[in-house]
């Protein structure tokens, strides 16, 4: 037992009620993350200087994209949890699949939902899908931060047992103190990842190399998520929970590989464009 165990701040998962309708912190957290991400995406689009004077879309199109990305996050996140983590349970209880208000969302499923939303919306609006992916990626840390706060309030996806001074005893997780891994993830995936992407977009002109911000997001999220899997309680009886491997690590490895490829591809394209421009200038 550690010398100090922080008390878990038990919070009613229901923020408030409107008659028979219960409004939960989980839903409010997702709403806050999506709305802040949308506002940040609008901000990026409204700054031509970040795009060498040519943003890939209008602010109006960014507004239209809000509904698409919301559906991608919610539908993809829920179906990802059902298919990636609890397929046998929901096969036996299919009526509970829509019941996401009590928790049960998977980031990797939400990511796939957003990728589909980006692909379809960019095709319909004739927008470079990699640039739209860059905008969505730069705005995603808001949702990750608030989502992890919601996990903490719900007392879910808690950490492994530990003797660190800031350990907590989570309701429904036994009497042993555990890592508040939700807070670790919020700081790394939400705060630190936002800072990294902000530096890339505002200091290094990453938005002018389509796919770079998306690639950086995939790489750093994959690294952060994989490293935190060693302090997060593994998912019980999951077939990918083998030795050091956990579902979170297994699903993050392809993300890191794809992210590295996107960054390499973006820099290669930028170099080819620069060479072509120099050759054109010399010919003139």
Buried (B, 14 or more C-beta within 10 A) or exposed (E): EEEEBBEBEEEEBEBEEEEEEBBBBBBBBBBBBBBBBBEBBBBBBEEEEBBEEEBBBEEEBBEBBBEBBBBBBBBBBBBBBBEBBBEEEBEEEEEBBEEBEEBBBBBBBBBBBBBBBBBEBBEEBEBEBBBBBBBBBBBBBBBBBBBBBBBBBBBBBBBBBBEBEEBBBBEEBEEBBBBBBBBBBBBBBBEBBBEBBEEBBBEEBBBBBBBBBBBBBBBBBBBBBBBBBBBBBBBEEBEBBEEEBBBBBBBBEEBBEBBBEBBEBBBEBBEEEEEEEEEEEEEE
